Amino acid sequence: MIRVTIDKLSLLIKPLQEQDINRVVEYFTSLGTDTKKRFAPHPFHAEALRRIGKEKRKYTQYIIIHEENKKILGYFILHSGWIAFDYPRFAGYGLVKQPGDFELAPSIADEWHGQGLGTLMFDQVTKQLIHEYNNPRILLWGGVQASNLKAIRFYEKLGFQILGEFEHHGKNYDMIYESYK
């Protein structure tokens, strides 16, 4: 659990726990249609969050909370390793799966885009991964849609690089963050 302050706003970044699930479902419900279309690692309901939460060896879920009103402002999910859908593409780029590989699917509340919360969460999550794994690599879970220029710029600002492109409901990019570069 990490407490941070942005513009006098007290925030808490922590792993998702059972008591947070209903608020995460409310968070998902509050997302705009376009955001919901772009974020799809799992269904937006409590059952999916609970199921994933039971698979602690595979998944880690993080939330960022406004401490005063307890509203969830962001949600990140990490998958340890590569999901089956992404595996052939990653191998096609010449990557070899290794311990310390993770796939990331981040989400920030629409009204908080561009406020630094995504960067803050990413920095905290990667610090923990670097502490636990010598040289973690983070790949985008399912890539990023080529039409999502704002997200692409965000990932590049964090240090992600484009590995290649693929077609899935339109053009997408696979991107990677290598902590040791």
N, C-alpha and C positions, 0 to 999 in steps of 0.2 A: 504494500500500500504506500503510495507516494502522494504527499500533499504539495501542491504548487499554487502559485498566485500569478494571475495575468490581469493587469489593469485593475488591481485591488479586488479581483474576483478569486475566491478560494475554491480550488478544484481538488478532486481526489481521483487518482488513477489507481485501479485495483483489478485483480482478477474477478470475474463474474462469480457470484455466489447465488445459491438457491433463493435467498430473500430478495435478490435484485431482479429476478426473472420477469415478474409482472411489469416492472418499470421499463425493462428492455423491450417488452412487447409493445408498451405504450410508445416508446421511442420509435420503434419500427413503424407503428401506425401513423406517427406524426410526419414521417418522411414524405417528401413530395414524390409524385408519380415518376418523374425522371430519375430521381435518386434510387427509388425502389427497382427500376428497370436495370440499373447499372450494378446493383449489389445483389448477388444471388448465390452465396455459398450454401445457404440452407433456407428453408421456409421461415417466415416471420411469425412463428407461434411458439408458445411456451414448451410444448412437447418436444420440438426440435432442439430448443436450448437445453432442456433437461437431458435429452438423449446424448447430445454432444458433450455436455458437462460430465457425463459418466465415463467418457473415453479420455481420461486425463493423459494417457500416454500419447494420444494422437492430436488432441486439440487443447488449446488454451484460449480462453475468451477474456478480454479486458474491456472495462468500461471507464469512462471519465464522467464524473458526477459534479454538478454544481452543489457545493456543500450546504449552501444556505437553503435552497428550495428542494434539494435532493433529486433534481431533474437530471436524467442521463443525457449527455451532450454528444457522446460518441461511443462506438463499439468497434473493437478489433477482434478478429478471430485469426489464430495461427494454427496451421496444420503442420505437424511434424512430418517431414518427408515430402513426397510428391503425390498428388491425387492421380488416379488412373487416367482421367481425361487429359491431364497435362503431360503425363510421362512421355508419350511418344514425341511430342514437340521438343521437350527439354533435351531428350536424348539426341534428337535430330540436330540440335545446335552443338553437339559434341560434349554436353555436360555429362558428368558421371555423378550419380546420386551418392551423397556422402552424409555421414552423421553431421548434424548442424545445419541441414537444409530445412527450410521452412517455407510454407506458402502463406501469404498474408492477404486478408480481405478486410480493408479498413472502411469505416463509415463514420461520418461526422454529420450532425444535425444540419439541415439546410441553412438555417439562420446563422450558423456558426462557421460556415465555409469562409476561408480567408482570414480567420482570426488567430491562427497559430495553434489551434487545438490538435490538428492532425500531426503537425510537426512535433509538438510536445509529447503526444502519445507515442509516436514512432521512436523518438529519442529514448524514452523511458523503456519501451519494450526492447529495443536493440541493446541498451545497456545491460538489461537482464540476460539477454541471449549471449552477449559477449562474455558476461561473467560465467555463464553455465557452459558455453561451448567456445572453443578456442577461436575459430574463424567462421562464424555462422554466415550462411548465404540466405537471403530472403528473395523469393520469387513471388510475383503477383499471382494470386489464385485465380485462374481463368483468364489471366491477362487483363488488359485495359482496352476499352473500345477506342479505336482511332479517332472517333468523333468527339471523344471526351478530352478536349485539349486542355482544359483546366486541370484535370487529374494528371495528365501526362506531364505538364509543367511542374506540378506538385511533386510527382515521383522523381523527376529529373533534379529538382532542387534538393531532394533528400539524398541524391547520389545514385539513384537507379539508372541503369543503362538498358537500352532496347536490345534484346537478343534477336528478335525477328518478328515476323507478322504471320497471322493465320486468319482464316475465315471461319466465323461462327456467328450467324445472325449479323453479318457485316464484318468489316475489317477490324482486327484487334492486334495489339502488340503484346508480346511477352517481354517482361522487364525483370532485371535482377539487381539486387543490392548485395555487394560483397564487402563485408565489414573490414577486411584487411587491405582494401585498396584506398 
